[in-house]
Amino acid sequence: MGFHTFDPERAPALEDASRYRWCSREELLFLLDPRGEHAVADLGSGTGFYADDVAPHVDTLYAIDIQDEMHEFYREKGVPETVETVHAGTDDLPLATDSLDAAFSVDTYHEFASDESLAELARVLKPGGRLVTVDWSATGDQDAGPPLTERFSLGDAVSQLQDAGFSIRRAIDRRETFVCVANAPDR
Ligand SMILES: C[S@@+](CC[C@H](N)C(=O)[O-])C[C@H]1O[C@@H](n2cnc3c(N)ncnc32)[C@H](O)[C@@H]1O
């Protein structure tokens, strides 16, 4: 696994709309390009802040989180009709092989990245399925987000994804965050 898991007591902070400074709804939808017939997963969905932005544009959104306290917060807030909460770790997903058209994570890759999780994502995504990663960068300014020592660089993420068989479509380093869009391997 990656670095330490987000403290559920801080869940309300994830609902702060100022987070769109780092990754906006528009940007996420542009990167993911969701379609009405798609099944997608939000990896480490937390309170559903970004899941809510994607949910209206897909058939099914699996909101996956390893901490049930986060799902409880999301359920109290109100889960959209197209969202199914899934209590699981990214290294052992209760989803069928080739069941996802796409998956995304925001501010979470540094918590779940491992060989096991990336192999599991390669399994559940359809061949060529899109994986969008937006996360805090190890070369960031540290104006916000976790300590630099708990982050990956864009280069780390690209190497890890390539080692897991993914093809990199976009790899963009910014001041505080990086964006990586990859396609799942063929089988
Ligand atoms: C920093 S929060 C971000 C939540 C959400 N992506 C957002 O941007 O609002 C990270 C979330 O990932 C979850 N998480 C961490 N490691 C995970 C793993 N291996 N599998 C599934 N969820 C994980 C945590 O429980 C937490 O809810």
The ligand as an SDF file (V2000), in Angstrom:
LIG
                    3D

 27 29  0  0  0  0  0  0  0  0999 V2000
   -7.7640   11.8460    1.0100 C   0  0  0  0  0  0  0  0  0  0  0  0
   -9.2550   10.9130    0.9490 S   0  0  0  0  0  0  0  0  0  0  0  0
   -9.8810   11.4640   -0.6440 C   0  0  0  0  0  0  0  0  0  0  0  0
  -11.3060   11.0580   -0.8850 C   0  0  0  0  0  0  0  0  0  0  0  0
  -11.8700   11.4380   -2.2740 C   0  0  0  0  0  0  0  0  0  0  0  0
  -11.1100   10.8170   -3.3350 N   0  0  0  0  0  0  0  0  0  0  0  0
  -11.8770   12.9340   -2.4680 C   0  0  0  0  0  0  0  0  0  0  0  0
  -11.0180   13.4400   -3.2130 O   0  0  0  0  0  0  0  0  0  0  0  0
  -12.7440   13.5870   -1.8850 O   0  0  0  0  0  0  0  0  0  0  0  0
   -8.6640    9.2750    0.5900 C   0  0  0  0  0  0  0  0  0  0  0  0
   -9.7080    8.1740    0.7160 C   0  0  0  0  0  0  0  0  0  0  0  0
   -9.1620    6.9600    0.1900 O   0  0  0  0  0  0  0  0  0  0  0  0
   -9.5220    5.8880    1.0330 C   0  0  0  0  0  0  0  0  0  0  0  0
   -8.5190    4.8150    0.8420 N   0  0  0  0  0  0  0  0  0  0  0  0
   -7.2210    4.8410    1.2350 C   0  0  0  0  0  0  0  0  0  0  0  0
   -6.6020    3.7190    0.8600 N   0  0  0  0  0  0  0  0  0  0  0  0
   -7.5280    2.9570    0.2250 C   0  0  0  0  0  0  0  0  0  0  0  0
   -7.5030    1.6840   -0.3980 C   0  0  0  0  0  0  0  0  0  0  0  0
   -6.3930    0.9570   -0.4350 N   0  0  0  0  0  0  0  0  0  0  0  0
   -8.6340    1.2130   -0.9590 N   0  0  0  0  0  0  0  0  0  0  0  0
   -9.7840    1.9570   -0.9440 C   0  0  0  0  0  0  0  0  0  0  0  0
   -9.8700    3.1580   -0.3570 N   0  0  0  0  0  0  0  0  0  0  0  0
   -8.7570    3.6730    0.2020 C   0  0  0  0  0  0  0  0  0  0  0  0
   -9.5540    6.4970    2.4230 C   0  0  0  0  0  0  0  0  0  0  0  0
  -10.3380    5.7500    3.3180 O   0  0  0  0  0  0  0  0  0  0  0  0
  -10.1340    7.8790    2.1370 C   0  0  0  0  0  0  0  0  0  0  0  0
  -11.5300    7.8810    2.2220 O   0  0  0  0  0  0  0  0  0  0  0  0
  1  2  1  0
  2  3  1  0
  2 10  1  0
  3  4  1  0
  4  5  1  0
  5  6  1  0
  5  7  1  0
  7  8  2  0
  7  9  1  0
 10 11  1  0
 11 12  1  0
 11 26  1  0
 12 13  1  0
 13 14  1  0
 13 24  1  0
 14 15  1  0
 14 23  1  0
 15 16  2  0
 16 17  1  0
 17 18  1  0
 17 23  2  0
 18 19  1  0
 18 20  2  0
 20 21  1  0
 21 22  2  0
 22 23  1  0
 24 25  1  0
 24 26  1  0
 26 27  1  0
M  CHG  2   2   1   9  -1
M  END
$$$$
